[in-house]
Amino acid sequence: MKLSRVLIVYKKSTYQIQGVEHKEPRFLELIDQGHASVTRVVKAHDEHYGTLEKIKGELTSRNIDYYMAARADLNKKIVDDVDLIISVGGDGTFLDASHHTLSIPILGVNSATSSSFGHFCIANGNTFTQTLNDITAGKLTPKPILRLEIVLNGQPIAQQVLNEVLICHSNPAGTSRYFIDIAGKKEEQRSSGILIGPPAGSTGFLRAAGGAVLPITDRSFQYIVREPCPRPNENWHLTKGIITNLADELRIVSETRTAAIFIDGAHIVYRFPLGEDLIVRASKTDLMAYINPNLNQIFQG
């Protein structure tokens, strides 16, 4: 693959945001004290920005043009003016970057391995040069990863789901009330919310909630009703399942005044009040990612 121009999507470290930009007094006090809650923050900051400099230097040495954007500054822009997106951070940065590409492949670089798991990141600061060699030589090719799309009241939501979508009461202590409809089967339920996700998200929130770990290249998606609350003599059937027919849609109608839709974590939130209609279905555009197709096997025992 020939690389002429690259976008680097990077996170700002906790120390950069809280200590340098906002100068939060409590945070700086804890840093000065060497408090256990912040012991890894400075090390991760130095490691992250060191990795970022390595990447910039490597691209410059190869005469590859690049520009940079902090993950929070991309807004809803779809990137179409580069050959490759490099996410520099951890899984959160990779997820954020994935929302801004339809066809441009993405490479995840774990910038601070001392504090970040980086499940989606095939490279780190030490392996980035070899990974780039493999990409440009054609030894490493991007894999298609299933995403989900969300239609809210007939209008598609801009961000496509790579990890999971959580539909629940906006207050974590509140009960979620809704109708759920899958392939014509419909139930009225109460629970702490519904998780729906493609295979890429099956090792995180979904796994913790009792879901199945799926191969990351699998062509299915799953749903889990969290903590269902049926009354005596109620027998619900749509509480957990894997949808293998990608023509099937999962529909939710809100019976909750203050419900919300959370996409790939806590940062992307849409209101989902009483009577609103939500459809979750397989996206027509996969994410193209440089990733190990056997990645999820480490969670399968």
C-alpha positions in Angstrom: 0.0 0.0 0.0 1.3 3.4 -0.9 0.9 6.1 1.7 0.9 9.7 0.6 -1.1 11.3 3.4 -2.1 10.2 6.8 -4.3 11.5 9.6 -3.1 11.0 13.2 -6.0 11.0 15.7 -4.6 11.2 19.2 -5.9 11.5 22.7 -4.8 14.1 25.2 -3.4 12.5 28.3 -5.1 12.9 31.7 -2.1 14.9 32.9 -2.3 17.2 29.9 -6.0 17.9 30.4 -6.2 18.1 34.2 -2.7 19.3 35.1 -1.5 21.4 32.1 -4.7 22.8 30.5 -7.1 23.1 33.4 -4.6 23.2 36.2 -7.1 21.5 38.5 -5.9 22.2 42.1 -7.0 18.9 43.6 -5.4 16.9 40.8 -2.1 18.9 41.1 -2.2 18.4 44.9 -2.5 14.6 44.5 0.4 14.6 42.0 2.6 16.5 44.5 1.6 14.0 47.2 2.4 11.0 45.0 -1.1 9.8 45.8 -2.0 6.2 44.6 -4.9 7.5 42.5 -2.5 9.3 40.2 0.7 7.3 40.4 0.5 6.1 36.7 -0.6 9.5 35.3 2.8 11.1 34.7 4.4 8.0 33.4 1.5 7.4 31.0 1.8 11.0 29.9 5.5 10.8 29.1 5.0 7.4 27.3 2.1 8.7 25.2 3.8 11.8 23.9 7.0 9.9 23.4 5.1 7.4 21.1 3.4 10.3 19.3 6.9 11.8 18.5 8.1 8.5 17.3 5.2 8.2 14.9 5.6 11.7 13.6 9.4 11.2 13.1 8.8 7.9 11.2 6.3 9.4 8.8 8.6 12.4 8.2 11.5 10.1 7.4 9.4 8.4 4.8 8.2 11.7 3.3 4.6 10.8 4.2 2.5 13.9 4.6 0.4 13.9 7.7 -1.9 16.1 9.8 -3.1 15.7 13.4 -6.4 16.0 15.2 -7.2 15.5 18.9 -10.0 12.9 19.1 -12.3 15.5 20.8 -11.9 17.9 17.9 -13.1 15.8 15.0 -16.8 16.6 15.7 -18.9 14.6 13.1 -16.5 15.0 10.2 -16.1 12.0 7.9 -12.5 11.7 6.8 -11.9 11.1 3.1 -8.7 13.0 2.3 -6.0 10.5 3.5 -4.8 7.0 2.8 -4.7 5.9 6.4 -6.0 6.9 9.8 -3.6 6.2 12.7 -5.2 6.3 16.2 -2.6 7.0 18.9 -3.9 6.2 22.4 -5.8 3.2 23.5 -9.2 1.6 22.7 -11.1 4.8 23.3 -9.1 6.7 20.8 -9.5 3.8 18.3 -13.3 3.8 18.8 -13.5 7.6 18.4 -11.5 7.5 15.2 -13.7 4.7 13.8 -16.7 7.0 13.8 -15.0 9.3 11.3 -14.3 6.8 8.4 -16.5 5.1 5.9 -13.7 3.5 3.8 -10.4 4.8 5.0 -8.5 2.0 6.9 -7.5 2.6 10.5 -4.4 1.5 12.4 -4.4 1.5 16.2 -1.2 2.3 18.1 -1.2 1.7 21.8 0.8 4.8 23.0 1.1 3.9 26.7 1.4 0.1 27.2 2.2 0.6 30.9 -1.4 1.7 31.6 -3.5 0.9 28.5 -4.7 -2.6 27.3 -5.1 -1.4 23.7 -7.2 -4.4 22.5 -7.8 -2.9 19.1 -4.2 -1.6 18.7 -2.0 -3.9 16.6 1.1 -1.7 17.1 2.8 0.3 19.9 5.7 2.7 20.0 8.3 -0.1 19.7 6.6 -2.0 16.9 5.2 0.9 14.8 8.2 1.0 12.3 7.9 -2.7 11.5 4.1 -2.5 11.3 4.4 0.4 8.8 6.9 -1.6 6.8 4.4 -4.5 6.6 1.6 -2.2 5.5 3.5 -0.5 2.8 4.9 -3.9 1.6 1.4 -5.4 1.4 2.2 -8.0 4.1 -0.4 -6.6 6.3 -3.9 -5.8 4.9 -7.0 -4.3 6.6 -9.8 -6.6 7.6 -13.5 -5.8 7.3 -15.1 -5.5 10.8 -18.9 -5.4 11.2 -20.4 -2.2 12.5 -24.0 -1.4 13.5 -26.1 1.6 12.4 -28.8 3.3 14.4 -31.9 4.9 13.1 -33.7 7.2 15.5 -37.3 8.2 14.6 -36.5 7.4 10.9 -33.2 9.4 10.9 -29.8 7.7 10.8 -27.5 8.6 13.6 -24.1 9.8 12.3 -21.9 7.5 14.4 -21.7 3.8 13.6 -21.4 1.4 16.5 -18.1 -0.6 16.8 -18.2 -1.6 20.5 -21.8 -1.4 21.7 -24.9 0.7 22.1 -26.5 0.9 25.5 -30.2 2.0 25.8 -31.2 2.8 29.3 -32.6 5.3 31.8 -30.4 8.4 31.9 -30.0 7.8 35.7 -28.2 4.5 36.3 -30.4 3.9 39.3 -33.6 4.2 37.2 -35.7 1.5 35.6 -35.8 1.3 31.8 -39.2 0.6 30.3 -39.6 -0.2 26.6 -41.0 -2.4 23.9 -38.4 -4.7 22.2 -39.1 -6.2 18.7 -36.9 -8.6 16.9 -38.0 -10.1 13.6 -41.6 -9.6 14.4 -41.5 -10.9 18.0 -42.4 -8.2 20.5 -42.3 -7.9 24.3 -42.8 -5.2 26.8 -40.0 -5.2 29.3 -38.4 -3.5 32.4 -34.7 -3.8 33.1 -31.6 -1.7 33.7 -31.1 -1.4 30.0 -30.3 -3.2 26.8 -26.8 -3.8 25.3 -26.4 -4.4 21.6 -23.1 -4.9 19.9 -21.2 -6.3 17.0 -18.3 -8.9 17.4 -15.7 -6.2 18.0 -17.5 -5.3 21.2 -18.0 -8.8 22.5 -14.9 -8.8 24.7 -15.9 -5.7 26.8 -19.2 -4.5 28.2 -21.1 -7.3 26.5 -18.8 -10.1 27.9 -19.0 -8.6 31.4 -22.8 -8.7 31.1 -22.8 -12.4 30.2 -22.6 -12.2 26.4 -20.8 -14.5 24.1 -17.2 -13.7 22.9 -17.3 -13.8 19.1 -14.5 -13.7 16.6 -13.8 -10.1 15.6 -14.5 -10.9 11.9 -17.8 -12.7 12.6 -20.9 -11.6 10.7 -23.5 -11.4 13.5 -24.4 -9.2 16.4 -25.9 -9.8 19.8 -28.1 -8.2 22.4 -28.4 -8.6 26.2 -31.1 -7.3 28.5 -29.4 -6.2 31.6 -31.0 -7.3 34.9 -34.4 -8.0 33.5 -37.3 -7.4 36.0 -40.3 -9.5 35.0 -43.2 -9.7 37.4 -44.4 -13.0 38.7 -45.9 -15.2 35.9 -44.3 -13.1 33.2 -42.2 -15.1 30.8 -39.9 -13.1 28.6 -38.1 -14.7 25.6 -36.2 -11.7 24.1 -33.6 -11.2 26.9 -30.4 -12.5 25.1 -29.5 -13.6 21.7 -27.2 -13.6 18.7 -28.7 -12.3 15.4 -27.1 -14.1 12.5 -29.4 -12.9 9.8 -28.0 -9.5 9.0 -31.3 -8.5 7.3 -33.0 -8.6 10.7 -33.5 -5.4 12.7 -33.8 -4.9 16.4 -36.4 -2.2 17.3 -36.9 -0.5 20.6 -39.8 1.9 21.5 -39.2 3.9 24.7 -41.6 3.9 27.6 -39.3 5.9 29.7 -39.5 9.7 30.0 -35.7 10.2 30.4 -34.0 7.4 28.6 -30.8 7.8 26.7 -28.7 6.1 24.0 -25.0 5.7 24.7 -22.7 4.8 21.7 -19.3 3.2 22.2 -19.0 4.5 25.8 -20.0 7.6 27.7 -19.1 10.4 25.3 -21.7 10.0 22.6 -25.2 10.3 24.0 -28.6 10.9 22.4 -31.9 11.5 24.3 -34.5 8.7 23.9 -37.7 9.9 25.6 -41.2 8.4 25.8 -42.6 7.2 22.5 -39.5 7.5 20.4 -38.5 4.7 18.0 -35.1 3.2 17.6 -33.8 0.7 15.1 -30.4 -1.1 15.4 -29.2 -3.1 12.4 -26.0 -4.2 10.6 -24.3 -1.3 8.8 -23.7 -1.4 5.1 -20.2 -0.1 5.6 -17.7 -2.2 7.5 -14.8 -0.7 9.3 -11.5 -1.5 7.5 -8.9 -2.1 10.2 -5.4 -3.4 10.5 -6.1 -5.9 13.2 -5.4 -9.5 14.2 -8.4 -11.6 13.1 -7.8 -14.0 16.0 -7.7 -11.1 18.5 -10.7 -12.1 20.5 -9.6 -15.7 21.2 -7.6 -14.6 24.2 -11.0 -14.1 26.0 -12.3 -17.5 25.0 -10.2 -19.5 27.5 
